[in-house]
Amino acid sequence: MRGLQRRMLTTMLITLPLLAGGCAKVVQEAKAADAELRAALEAAKSQKDPLTAYQQLRARKKEVLTNHNPCRESGLLGRVECVEIESEQAFDAELSRLLESALQGQPTAALGWVFSEACDDDEKIVRIRQKYTEALLAAADKSNGNAADKDLLLGAGRVVAKGNGAIRNARRAVSFFARAWAAGAANAASEASLLFLNMNDKRNAYLWSLRCTGACRRDSRIALDTLQQDLSPEAAKQAQKLAESISVVELDTAGGQPS
Amino acid sequence: MSRAISSLVTIVLAVAAASGVAAPASPRSAPSPRTMSPSVKTYSYRPYTPSKAATQSKYSSTAQPPRRSLLDGKGDQPSERVREIIHERESSGPGWLGTAFLVSLLSRHDLSESDRSWISGKIGSMRAAGAATGENELLPAVTPAVTFVFTGIEAPLQVGKPATMKVAAFDSKGNKIPVTCDFPGRGAQISISADRFEWTPDFIGSTLLSCEASAHKERRLIRVTG
């Protein structure tokens, strides 16, 4: 029994500092994160453009939370406990204010950003999208299609293609994607290709996949060899010729005859 | 000794209850506040669960067991890559692939010489045996019911410079048919007379020219540069 008591005492003497040390660590992490977020807020005051300030602060917060983790798992149930970062609420409030200011002051650029693929996993931005969908589509309809509007047009195409907050309309979506492509949006061609593929229009899916070049990211579903397998050699050549013509938007096969 | 151990047990349990096991935690989700001590607030979070994928293709192929396979029979087989392609195609389609599919395979750029040789040999032997081409499996090239012919729009227009564009429409027999066109949103700026358009663009960007003939429509992208 004495031997057992001695072992228990030894175990506790080792465990106690470890437990106390774990708690202190997350508090330290929270304090370090707090200091960095405050510094970022201060630095952002010199940035006149609200959209740029917003983007910089958002990226910085992500960086800070990656470098400093004020959370840990507790117990056997996998529950996560976090120490509050004091300035986080004020930081998030400033982010919201900057984004609203950008959407009011520079709607085109801000709308293009809010509806871009980069924000698809941001829950707060996804909620904001509902409020601004109509404004996005109105701005895209009026757009001259210049390079500054490429993200606006691409975002409008994605909204209408998926039917998120607007009636799904493939023809309208293709219009936006085609103009976004002309304006230089890198992934407009792949978005158009995916849209046609989802409608089982493999000819036009292949045509637009051919146009996914340079920085365009081609999804595996629209790999050229995969799409080409369903086309006769003549159909593939027809699509390749049409893809080279910068004015062609789509091949209309309604009522057409095999050639 | 026992009292010392009891005291230590009490302390350890208190610290454990307050601080738990120190281990890196996954990203935070929605909190419900709980005060740990007067000077430090903590929040309990549900374990992080990733959301579903944002995009899922609606295109799906119907899987059916192949009745016959191009890979059946004795003799040489193609590379594993080509065998995978054939298996995938056979399981997603009607189950029998004809020579047309093999012909389309030959247009791939990633075939080895031995694969090309196998495919060519297979086509030859199938044709010799009178096999069907399987043309119904592959989408043919299409001649549209109405063919639109545009001139003056292939190269980008120049902002501020007058441009003349023409369009003509023909039915499937080659007869010319009436066509109407418009620039959505820019009608006031365009002079349209019969099949001829004159336009002096006043912006840099692009617009869509939309034409219709005999209930068939075609859109063309017109670019304007500086």
Chai-1 contact restraints between the chains, C-beta under 6 A:
chainA,res_idxA,chainB,res_idxB,connection_type,confidence,min_distance_angstrom,max_distance_angstrom,comment,restraint_id
A,Q5,B,M1,contact,1.0,0.0,6.0,A-B,restraint_1
A,Q5,B,I5,contact,1.0,0.0,6.0,A-B,restraint_2
A,M8,B,I5,contact,1.0,0.0,6.0,A-B,restraint_3
A,L9,B,I5,contact,1.0,0.0,6.0,A-B,restraint_4
A,M12,B,L8,contact,1.0,0.0,6.0,A-B,restraint_5
A,M12,B,V12,contact,1.0,0.0,6.0,A-B,restraint_6
A,L16,B,V12,contact,1.0,0.0,6.0,A-B,restraint_7
A,L19,B,V15,contact,1.0,0.0,6.0,A-B,restraint_8
A,L19,B,A16,contact,1.0,0.0,6.0,A-B,restraint_9
A,L19,B,S19,contact,1.0,0.0,6.0,A-B,restraint_10
A,A20,B,V15,contact,1.0,0.0,6.0,A-B,restraint_11
A,G22,B,S19,contact,1.0,0.0,6.0,A-B,restraint_12
A,G22,B,A22,contact,1.0,0.0,6.0,A-B,restraint_13
A,C23,B,S19,contact,1.0,0.0,6.0,A-B,restraint_14
A,V27,B,V40,contact,1.0,0.0,6.0,A-B,restraint_15
A,C71,B,A25,contact,1.0,0.0,6.0,A-B,restraint_16
A,C71,B,R28,contact,1.0,0.0,6.0,A-B,restraint_17
A,R72,B,A22,contact,1.0,0.0,6.0,A-B,restraint_18
A,R72,B,A23,contact,1.0,0.0,6.0,A-B,restraint_19
A,R72,B,A25,contact,1.0,0.0,6.0,A-B,restraint_20
A,E73,B,A23,contact,1.0,0.0,6.0,A-B,restraint_21
A,E73,B,A25,contact,1.0,0.0,6.0,A-B,restraint_22
A,S74,B,G20,contact,1.0,0.0,6.0,A-B,restraint_23
A,G75,B,G20,contact,1.0,0.0,6.0,A-B,restraint_24
A,G78,B,P47,contact,1.0,0.0,6.0,A-B,restraint_25
A,R79,B,S44,contact,1.0,0.0,6.0,A-B,restraint_26
A,V80,B,A25,contact,1.0,0.0,6.0,A-B,restraint_27
A,V80,B,Y45,contact,1.0,0.0,6.0,A-B,restraint_28
A,E81,B,T42,contact,1.0,0.0,6.0,A-B,restraint_29
A,E81,B,S44,contact,1.0,0.0,6.0,A-B,restraint_30
A,C82,B,R28,contact,1.0,0.0,6.0,A-B,restraint_31
A,C82,B,Y43,contact,1.0,0.0,6.0,A-B,restraint_32
A,V83,B,T42,contact,1.0,0.0,6.0,A-B,restraint_33
A,E84,B,K41,contact,1.0,0.0,6.0,A-B,restraint_34
A,D120,B,A54,contact,1.0,0.0,6.0,A-B,restraint_35
A,N144,B,F203,contact,1.0,0.0,6.0,A-B,restraint_36
A,N144,B,G205,contact,1.0,0.0,6.0,A-B,restraint_37
A,G145,B,G205,contact,1.0,0.0,6.0,A-B,restraint_38
A,G145,B,S206,contact,1.0,0.0,6.0,A-B,restraint_39
A,N146,B,I204,contact,1.0,0.0,6.0,A-B,restraint_40
A,N146,B,G205,contact,1.0,0.0,6.0,A-B,restraint_41
A,S175,B,L208,contact,1.0,0.0,6.0,A-B,restraint_42
A,A178,B,L221,contact,1.0,0.0,6.0,A-B,restraint_43
A,R179,B,S206,contact,1.0,0.0,6.0,A-B,restraint_44
A,A182,B,S206,contact,1.0,0.0,6.0,A-B,restraint_45
A,A182,B,L221,contact,1.0,0.0,6.0,A-B,restraint_46
A,A182,B,R223,contact,1.0,0.0,6.0,A-B,restraint_47
A,L197,B,Y59,contact,1.0,0.0,6.0,A-B,restraint_48
A,N198,B,K58,contact,1.0,0.0,6.0,A-B,restraint_49
A,N198,B,Y59,contact,1.0,0.0,6.0,A-B,restraint_50
A,R221,B,S57,contact,1.0,0.0,6.0,A-B,restraint_51
A,D225,B,R108,contact,1.0,0.0,6.0,A-B,restraint_52
A,Q229,B,S104,contact,1.0,0.0,6.0,A-B,restraint_53
A,D230,B,L139,contact,1.0,0.0,6.0,A-B,restraint_54
A,L231,B,L139,contact,1.0,0.0,6.0,A-B,restraint_55
A,S232,B,L138,contact,1.0,0.0,6.0,A-B,restraint_56
A,S232,B,P140,contact,1.0,0.0,6.0,A-B,restraint_57
A,E234,B,A141,contact,1.0,0.0,6.0,A-B,restraint_58
A,A235,B,L139,contact,1.0,0.0,6.0,A-B,restraint_59
A,A235,B,P140,contact,1.0,0.0,6.0,A-B,restraint_60
A,A235,B,A141,contact,1.0,0.0,6.0,A-B,restraint_61
A,Q238,B,A141,contact,1.0,0.0,6.0,A-B,restraint_62
A,S247,B,I153,contact,1.0,0.0,6.0,A-B,restraint_63
A,S247,B,E154,contact,1.0,0.0,6.0,A-B,restraint_64
A,S247,B,R220,contact,1.0,0.0,6.0,A-B,restraint_65
A,S247,B,L221,contact,1.0,0.0,6.0,A-B,restraint_66
A,V249,B,R219,contact,1.0,0.0,6.0,A-B,restraint_67
A,V249,B,L221,contact,1.0,0.0,6.0,A-B,restraint_68
A,D252,B,P144,contact,1.0,0.0,6.0,A-B,restraint_69
A,T253,B,V142,contact,1.0,0.0,6.0,A-B,restraint_70
A,G255,B,A145,contact,1.0,0.0,6.0,A-B,restraint_71
A,G256,B,V142,contact,1.0,0.0,6.0,A-B,restraint_72
A,G256,B,T143,contact,1.0,0.0,6.0,A-B,restraint_73
A,G256,B,P144,contact,1.0,0.0,6.0,A-B,restraint_74
A,G256,B,A145,contact,1.0,0.0,6.0,A-B,restraint_75
A,Q257,B,T143,contact,1.0,0.0,6.0,A-B,restraint_76
A,P258,B,P140,contact,1.0,0.0,6.0,A-B,restraint_77
A,S259,B,A141,contact,1.0,0.0,6.0,A-B,restraint_78
A,S259,B,T143,contact,1.0,0.0,6.0,A-B,restraint_79
